[in-house]
Amino acid sequence: MHLKNAALTLILASSAMAADAPYVGKWKLNADKSDYASTTLTYTQLPGGEMQCTVDAQSYKFKMDGKDYPDPFGDIAAWKAIDANTWETTWKTNGKVISTDTVKLSSDGKTLTVESTGTKPNGDKMDDTTVFRRLSGGPGLAGQWKTEKVSSATPSLIEFVPGAGDALTFKMSDMELTCDGKFDGKEHSCTGPTMTPGWTFTYARNGASGVDLAIMKDGKPLYKYTYRASADGKTLTQTGGSIESREIVKMVYDRQ
């Protein structure tokens, strides 16, 4: 499932402790250890044949006509029906196709499976699967869905590199994403082919080794996360999520 907040995973920390900070180094996402169960996805059938998709309290409208429709995160979605229980979504960022989602409803209408395939900016193949369980609504795609399971054939690899003074660089190598920031409370930006205009971030200390990170779009705070390494330094845990929906997600990374 194309979720922007998956492309905006950032970890930044105090420069005074950067060289010894437990979050410094390379980390690989462990989907099996992570918990996405608080995330909901809602499809609403609107008059005139439009559908509305809502995730993280952000919505966009589309039709099943294969045309391009913008979402609130700066991406473009083109939907079309394959059959009565299968739909295909092509996602574009900055004019380039990033992924294609195959959205399939189970025969009993209780489960929705989204398989996202494509090529990441670094050339790695993308093959992610998200399974949702129906909470309400129907028939068909319309209704509210809750995340049940997420898996990835090529999990994201992130890296935190301390710099001079207050500087720290975050890298997501598979997405060719680089974030240069300072622990100064100011808004900073990232560079990379999946970044659209208007995204900025700030960060602040949380205890001796934790980080609180806020992510903004066009100056509006959308996400807030806390990042903390385990006592043995082998895992890094991200907790938080959408500020408006207040849905909490836990993502766990293993040290490489």
C-alpha positions as a Markdown table, in Angstrom:
| # | Residue | x | y | z |
|---|---|---|---|---|
| 1 | Met | 0.0 | 0.0 | 0.0 |
| 2 | His | 1.4 | 3.4 | -1.0 |
| 3 | Leu | 1.6 | 5.3 | 2.2 |
| 4 | Lys | 3.7 | 8.5 | 2.2 |
| 5 | Asn | 4.5 | 8.1 | 5.8 |
| 6 | Ala | 6.4 | 4.8 | 4.6 |
| 7 | Ala | 8.7 | 7.0 | 2.5 |
| 8 | Leu | 9.1 | 9.7 | 5.3 |
| 9 | Thr | 10.6 | 7.5 | 8.0 |
| 10 | Leu | 13.2 | 9.8 | 9.7 |
| 11 | Ile | 15.5 | 9.5 | 12.7 |
| 12 | Leu | 17.5 | 12.5 | 14.0 |
| 13 | Ala | 19.2 | 13.1 | 17.3 |
| 14 | Ser | 21.4 | 15.3 | 19.5 |
| 15 | Ser | 24.8 | 16.2 | 18.1 |
| 16 | Ala | 26.3 | 16.4 | 21.5 |
| 17 | Met | 25.8 | 12.6 | 21.7 |
| 18 | Ala | 25.8 | 11.8 | 18.0 |
| 19 | Ala | 29.0 | 9.8 | 17.8 |
| 20 | Asp | 27.9 | 7.5 | 20.6 |
| 21 | Ala | 24.1 | 7.7 | 20.1 |
| 22 | Pro | 22.5 | 4.2 | 20.0 |
| 23 | Tyr | 20.5 | 5.1 | 16.9 |
| 24 | Val | 23.6 | 5.7 | 14.8 |
| 25 | Gly | 24.3 | 3.1 | 12.2 |
| 26 | Lys | 22.3 | 1.0 | 9.7 |
| 27 | Trp | 18.9 | -0.5 | 10.4 |
| 28 | Lys | 16.7 | -2.9 | 8.4 |
| 29 | Leu | 12.9 | -3.0 | 8.8 |
| 30 | Asn | 11.5 | -6.1 | 10.4 |
| 31 | Ala | 7.9 | -6.3 | 9.4 |
| 32 | Asp | 7.2 | -9.4 | 11.5 |
| 33 | Lys | 8.2 | -7.5 | 14.7 |
| 34 | Ser | 6.3 | -4.4 | 13.7 |
| 35 | Asp | 2.7 | -3.6 | 14.6 |
| 36 | Tyr | 0.4 | -1.8 | 12.1 |
| 37 | Ala | -2.9 | -2.9 | 13.7 |
| 38 | Ser | -4.0 | 0.6 | 14.7 |
| 39 | Thr | -4.0 | 1.8 | 11.1 |
| 40 | Thr | -7.4 | 2.1 | 9.3 |
| 41 | Leu | -8.3 | 2.7 | 5.7 |
| 42 | Thr | -11.8 | 3.9 | 4.6 |
| 43 | Tyr | -13.3 | 3.8 | 1.1 |
| 44 | Thr | -16.6 | 5.8 | 0.8 |
| 45 | Gln | -18.9 | 5.6 | -2.3 |
| 46 | Leu | -19.9 | 9.1 | -3.3 |
| 47 | Pro | -22.7 | 10.3 | -5.5 |
| 48 | Gly | -21.8 | 10.5 | -9.2 |
| 49 | Gly | -19.6 | 7.4 | -9.2 |
| 50 | Glu | -16.7 | 8.9 | -7.2 |
| 51 | Met | -15.0 | 7.0 | -4.4 |
| 52 | Gln | -13.2 | 8.7 | -1.5 |
| 53 | Cys | -10.2 | 7.1 | 0.2 |
| 54 | Thr | -9.2 | 8.2 | 3.7 |
| 55 | Val | -6.0 | 7.3 | 5.5 |
| 56 | Asp | -4.3 | 9.0 | 8.4 |
| 57 | Ala | -7.3 | 11.5 | 8.5 |
| 58 | Gln | -6.4 | 12.6 | 4.9 |
| 59 | Ser | -8.7 | 12.1 | 2.0 |
| 60 | Tyr | -8.8 | 12.2 | -1.8 |
| 61 | Lys | -11.4 | 11.4 | -4.4 |
| 62 | Phe | -11.1 | 9.2 | -7.5 |
| 63 | Lys | -13.1 | 7.3 | -10.1 |
| 64 | Met | -12.4 | 3.9 | -11.6 |
| 65 | Asp | -11.6 | 5.4 | -15.0 |
| 66 | Gly | -7.8 | 5.1 | -15.2 |
| 67 | Lys | -7.3 | 8.8 | -15.0 |
| 68 | Asp | -4.9 | 10.6 | -12.6 |
| 69 | Tyr | -6.2 | 11.9 | -9.3 |
| 70 | Pro | -4.0 | 13.8 | -6.7 |
| 71 | Asp | -3.8 | 12.7 | -3.1 |
| 72 | Pro | -3.1 | 15.0 | -0.1 |
| 73 | Phe | 0.5 | 13.9 | 0.0 |
| 74 | Gly | 1.6 | 15.2 | -3.4 |
| 75 | Asp | 1.2 | 11.8 | -5.2 |
| 76 | Ile | -1.0 | 10.8 | -8.1 |
| 77 | Ala | -3.3 | 7.7 | -8.2 |
| 78 | Ala | -5.0 | 6.2 | -11.3 |
| 79 | Trp | -7.6 | 3.5 | -10.5 |
| 80 | Lys | -9.3 | 1.0 | -12.7 |
| 81 | Ala | -11.5 | -2.1 | -12.1 |
| 82 | Ile | -10.1 | -5.5 | -13.2 |
| 83 | Asp | -13.2 | -7.4 | -12.2 |
| 84 | Ala | -16.0 | -7.2 | -9.6 |
| 85 | Asn | -13.5 | -7.9 | -6.7 |
| 86 | Thr | -10.2 | -6.7 | -8.1 |
| 87 | Trp | -8.9 | -3.2 | -8.7 |
| 88 | Glu | -5.6 | -1.8 | -9.9 |
| 89 | Thr | -4.0 | 1.5 | -8.8 |
| 90 | Thr | -1.0 | 3.1 | -10.5 |
| 91 | Trp | 0.9 | 5.5 | -8.2 |
| 92 | Lys | 3.1 | 8.3 | -9.6 |
| 93 | Thr | 5.4 | 10.7 | -7.8 |
| 94 | Asn | 7.0 | 13.7 | -9.6 |
| 95 | Gly | 5.6 | 12.3 | -12.9 |
| 96 | Lys | 7.2 | 8.9 | -12.5 |
| 97 | Val | 5.5 | 5.6 | -11.8 |
| 98 | Ile | 6.6 | 4.4 | -8.3 |
| 99 | Ser | 4.3 | 1.4 | -7.8 |
| 100 | Thr | 1.3 | -0.5 | -9.0 |
| 101 | Asp | -1.2 | -1.8 | -6.4 |
| 102 | Thr | -3.4 | -4.8 | -7.0 |
| 103 | Val | -6.3 | -4.5 | -4.6 |
| 104 | Lys | -8.3 | -7.8 | -4.2 |
| 105 | Leu | -11.4 | -8.5 | -2.1 |
| 106 | Ser | -11.8 | -12.0 | -0.7 |
| 107 | Ser | -14.7 | -14.1 | -1.8 |
| 108 | Asp | -16.5 | -13.6 | 1.6 |
| 109 | Gly | -15.9 | -9.8 | 1.5 |
| 110 | Lys | -14.1 | -9.7 | 4.8 |
| 111 | Thr | -10.5 | -9.3 | 3.7 |
| 112 | Leu | -8.8 | -6.8 | 1.4 |
| 113 | Thr | -5.3 | -7.6 | 0.2 |
| 114 | Val | -3.1 | -5.0 | -1.5 |
| 115 | Glu | 0.0 | -6.1 | -3.3 |
| 116 | Ser | 2.4 | -3.3 | -4.3 |
| 117 | Thr | 4.9 | -4.0 | -7.0 |
| 118 | Gly | 7.4 | -1.8 | -8.8 |
| 119 | Thr | 11.0 | -0.7 | -8.9 |
| 120 | Lys | 12.6 | 1.4 | -6.2 |
| 121 | Pro | 14.8 | 4.3 | -7.1 |
| 122 | Asn | 17.9 | 2.3 | -6.3 |
| 123 | Gly | 16.8 | -0.4 | -8.7 |
| 124 | Asp | 15.6 | -2.9 | -6.1 |
| 125 | Lys | 12.3 | -4.7 | -6.9 |
| 126 | Met | 9.3 | -3.7 | -4.7 |
| 127 | Asp | 6.9 | -6.4 | -3.6 |
| 128 | Asp | 5.0 | -5.4 | -0.5 |
| 129 | Thr | 1.7 | -7.0 | 0.7 |
| 130 | Thr | -0.8 | -5.4 | 3.1 |
| 131 | Val | -3.8 | -7.4 | 4.4 |
| 132 | Phe | -6.8 | -5.5 | 5.8 |
| 133 | Arg | -9.7 | -6.9 | 7.8 |
| 134 | Arg | -13.2 | -5.3 | 7.2 |
| 135 | Leu | -14.6 | -3.4 | 10.2 |
| 136 | Ser | -17.7 | -2.1 | 8.5 |
| 137 | Gly | -19.4 | -1.3 | 5.2 |
| 138 | Gly | -19.8 | -3.2 | 2.0 |
| 139 | Pro | -20.5 | -4.6 | -0.4 |
| 140 | Gly | -17.4 | -4.4 | -2.4 |
| 141 | Leu | -14.6 | -2.0 | -1.7 |
| 142 | Ala | -16.6 | 0.5 | 0.3 |
| 143 | Gly | -16.2 | 0.4 | 4.0 |
| 144 | Gln | -13.7 | 0.7 | 6.8 |
| 145 | Trp | -10.7 | -1.6 | 6.9 |
| 146 | Lys | -8.1 | -2.3 | 9.6 |
| 147 | Thr | -4.5 | -3.3 | 8.9 |
| 148 | Glu | -3.9 | -6.9 | 9.9 |
| 149 | Lys | -0.5 | -7.9 | 8.3 |
| 150 | Val | 2.3 | -6.2 | 6.4 |
| 151 | Ser | 5.1 | -8.0 | 4.6 |
| 152 | Ser | 7.9 | -6.9 | 2.3 |
| 153 | Ala | 10.2 | -8.8 | 0.0 |
| 154 | Thr | 12.8 | -6.0 | 0.1 |
| 155 | Pro | 12.5 | -4.3 | 3.5 |
| 156 | Ser | 13.8 | -0.7 | 3.8 |
| 157 | Leu | 17.4 | -0.1 | 5.0 |
| 158 | Ile | 18.0 | 3.2 | 6.8 |
| 159 | Glu | 21.2 | 4.8 | 8.1 |
| 160 | Phe | 22.0 | 7.6 | 10.5 |
| 161 | Val | 25.3 | 9.4 | 10.1 |
| 162 | Pro | 26.5 | 12.0 | 12.6 |
| 163 | Gly | 28.0 | 15.2 | 11.3 |
| 164 | Ala | 29.9 | 18.1 | 12.7 |
| 165 | Gly | 28.3 | 20.4 | 15.3 |
| 166 | Asp | 24.5 | 19.9 | 15.4 |
| 167 | Ala | 24.3 | 18.0 | 12.1 |
| 168 | Leu | 23.0 | 14.5 | 11.4 |
| 169 | Thr | 22.2 | 12.9 | 8.1 |
| 170 | Phe | 19.4 | 10.3 | 7.6 |
| 171 | Lys | 19.5 | 8.0 | 4.6 |
| 172 | Met | 17.0 | 5.6 | 3.2 |
| 173 | Ser | 19.2 | 3.9 | 0.6 |
| 174 | Asp | 16.5 | 2.0 | -1.4 |
| 175 | Met | 14.5 | 5.2 | -1.9 |
| 176 | Glu | 17.6 | 7.3 | -2.4 |
| 177 | Leu | 16.3 | 9.6 | 0.3 |
| 178 | Thr | 18.7 | 11.9 | 2.2 |
| 179 | Cys | 17.8 | 14.2 | 5.0 |
| 180 | Asp | 20.3 | 16.7 | 6.3 |
| 181 | Gly | 19.2 | 18.3 | 9.5 |
| 182 | Lys | 20.2 | 20.0 | 12.8 |
| 183 | Phe | 18.9 | 19.5 | 16.3 |
| 184 | Asp | 17.8 | 23.1 | 16.4 |
| 185 | Gly | 13.9 | 22.9 | 16.3 |
| 186 | Lys | 13.8 | 24.5 | 12.9 |
| 187 | Glu | 12.2 | 23.0 | 9.8 |
| 188 | His | 14.5 | 21.1 | 7.5 |
| 189 | Ser | 13.8 | 19.3 | 4.2 |
| 190 | Cys | 14.9 | 16.1 | 2.5 |
| 191 | Thr | 16.0 | 15.3 | -1.1 |
| 192 | Gly | 15.2 | 12.3 | -3.3 |
| 193 | Pro | 13.1 | 11.2 | -6.2 |
| 194 | Thr | 10.1 | 10.3 | -4.1 |
| 195 | Met | 9.9 | 13.6 | -2.3 |
| 196 | Thr | 7.2 | 16.1 | -3.4 |
| 197 | Pro | 7.3 | 19.8 | -2.5 |
| 198 | Gly | 6.2 | 21.1 | 0.9 |
| 199 | Trp | 7.5 | 18.3 | 3.2 |
| 200 | Thr | 9.6 | 19.4 | 6.1 |
| 201 | Phe | 10.6 | 18.0 | 9.5 |
| 202 | Thr | 11.7 | 19.1 | 13.0 |
| 203 | Tyr | 13.1 | 17.0 | 15.9 |
| 204 | Ala | 13.7 | 17.3 | 19.6 |
| 205 | Arg | 15.3 | 15.4 | 22.4 |
| 206 | Asn | 13.3 | 12.8 | 24.3 |
| 207 | Gly | 15.3 | 11.8 | 27.3 |
| 208 | Ala | 19.0 | 11.0 | 27.1 |
| 209 | Ser | 18.8 | 9.0 | 23.9 |
| 210 | Gly | 15.3 | 9.3 | 22.4 |
| 211 | Val | 14.1 | 11.5 | 19.6 |
| 212 | Asp | 10.7 | 13.1 | 18.9 |
| 213 | Leu | 10.1 | 13.8 | 15.3 |
| 214 | Ala | 7.4 | 16.0 | 13.7 |
| 215 | Ile | 6.7 | 15.9 | 10.0 |
| 216 | Met | 4.9 | 18.7 | 8.2 |
| 217 | Lys | 3.3 | 19.2 | 4.8 |
| 218 | Asp | 3.1 | 22.9 | 3.7 |
| 219 | Gly | 3.6 | 23.9 | 7.3 |
| 220 | Lys | 0.8 | 21.7 | 8.7 |
| 221 | Pro | 2.0 | 19.1 | 11.2 |
| 222 | Leu | 0.8 | 15.7 | 10.0 |
| 223 | Tyr | 2.9 | 13.0 | 11.8 |
| 224 | Lys | 4.7 | 12.7 | 15.1 |
| 225 | Tyr | 7.1 | 9.8 | 16.1 |
| 226 | Thr | 9.3 | 8.8 | 18.9 |
| 227 | Tyr | 12.4 | 6.7 | 18.1 |
| 228 | Arg | 14.4 | 4.7 | 20.7 |
| 229 | Ala | 17.1 | 2.0 | 20.6 |
| 230 | Ser | 16.8 | -1.1 | 22.7 |
| 231 | Ala | 19.0 | -1.5 | 25.8 |
| 232 | Asp | 21.2 | -4.0 | 23.9 |
| 233 | Gly | 21.4 | -1.7 | 20.9 |
| 234 | Lys | 20.2 | -4.4 | 18.5 |
| 235 | Thr | 16.8 | -2.9 | 17.6 |
| 236 | Leu | 15.3 | 0.5 | 17.0 |
| 237 | Thr | 11.6 | 1.1 | 17.6 |
| 238 | Gln | 9.5 | 3.9 | 16.0 |
| 239 | Thr | 6.2 | 4.6 | 17.7 |
| 240 | Gly | 3.6 | 7.3 | 16.7 |
| 241 | Gly | 1.7 | 8.2 | 13.6 |
| 242 | Ser | -0.9 | 10.6 | 12.3 |
| 243 | Ile | -1.5 | 13.6 | 14.6 |
| 244 | Glu | -5.2 | 14.0 | 13.4 |
| 245 | Ser | -6.2 | 10.3 | 13.5 |
| 246 | Arg | -4.2 | 9.5 | 16.6 |
| 247 | Glu | -3.6 | 6.0 | 15.3 |
| 248 | Ile | -0.4 | 4.6 | 16.7 |
| 249 | Val | 2.0 | 2.4 | 14.7 |
| 250 | Lys | 5.0 | 0.6 | 15.9 |
| 251 | Met | 7.8 | -0.2 | 13.5 |
| 252 | Val | 10.9 | -2.2 | 14.5 |
| 253 | Tyr | 14.3 | -2.1 | 12.8 |
| 254 | Asp | 17.2 | -4.6 | 13.3 |
| 255 | Arg | 20.7 | -3.3 | 13.5 |
| 256 | Gln | 22.9 | -4.3 | 10.5 |
